[in-house]
Amino acid sequence: MTASSRRVQSDYMRFAKLDTSARYGLASSGVADCALADLDLAIDDLALHGPNSYGYVPLVERIAGRFAIDSVHVVTAAGASFANHLAMAAILSPGDEVLVEDPTYELLVSTLGYLQADIRPVVRRPGDGWSLDANAVAARLTPRTRLVVLTNLHNPTAALADEAAIEAIARAADKVGALVLIDEVYLELMFRSGKTRTAFRPEGNIVVTSSLTKAYGLSGLRCGWILAPTILAQKMRRLNDLFASLPPHMAERMSVIAFDRLPALRTRANTMIDANRAAYRELLGGHPGLDQVIFDQGTTVFPRLTASDGDDFFERLMTRFDTSVVPGRFFGRPDHIRIGLAGDIAMTRQGLERIAEALPVP
């Protein structure tokens, strides 16, 4: 990729910000925003200013303790999207080869384009349940590969990666001197018992990003993090001096409170997601207009339209039914759509009913 072809925007983010407003909004993959009251804050919990030169210590310690790692491995960032940008910027130089799962989240590809990476896809296939194929990744690795970029749960399909596959990919990447970056932002939804897990190991070659945004309805806090080996984590902190300087201290303090409220926030999120997934199976699970794999986890489904194009269907859905989804072209699959299952229960059901009505039958 030459400097003249460098990506300087994300078409998906513009779409998500400006083109998805609808009465029945099923375009978002995140849990519906919670209210300030859900955090049970007291005014004494907040302050405008505090010591946070390279991370507010109580917040860093909450994240480190949650994953049973030393705090030197934790880098805080403004949400998972910026965590991904910061991590990739610290790892890559222009022209570095990067393997990226396909389909994948458009913002990851756009960010890699901005960083002038040489992007090589590794295909996930619906016939295999969108599974992560370690052999397919290993076959694409070359001595030029610097990074492998994955999501778990997979965005857009919500497929859960097999831990053995992730370990095999990490071993294969290590043989060519490459790192593996895994966005685990949706994996937060799997921690129903409160027990967490992560692919990150302090001495390994896996870097992990995540946040509180998607799973808990806390997008306004922009509480994201990176788990990385010590030297790389330090490099990210210093690089962030160029990007963000200091985060809003009040949001950091609220994020500490949010970590203490996660059981209640998790229950709220799962109540909505479970009801919405049941409604999806009832209303769209066997619809002849959809070819799909429906998982028992995650906030999204990614069906293929059997008799329509994703953009055409989106226009029809918005114009005639005041309902939004995400056209699959943003994930490299123009005949698919991504449907969110983490919104208000009544609104989501009504949106799913409208999708069923709008779908052409082959």
Protein Blocks (a to p, Z undefined) as FASTA:
>chain_A
ZZklpccbdfklmmmmmmmgcfblckbfbdcdddfklnopafklpcfbdcffnopfklmm
mmmmmnopafklpccdehjklmmmmmmmmmpcghiacdddddddfklmmmmmmnopacdd
ddddfkloopacfklmmmmpcfklmbdcddddddfkopacdfklmmmmmmmmmmnopacd
ddfklmmmmmmnopacdfbdfklcbdcdddfklmnopmmnopacddddfklmmmmmmmmm
mmnopacfklmmmmmmmmmmmmmmmmmmmmmmmmmmmmmmmmmmmgckbccdddfedjbd
cdddfkbcfklmmmmmmmmnopacddfklnopakbccddfkbcfklmmmmmmmmmmmpcc
ZZ
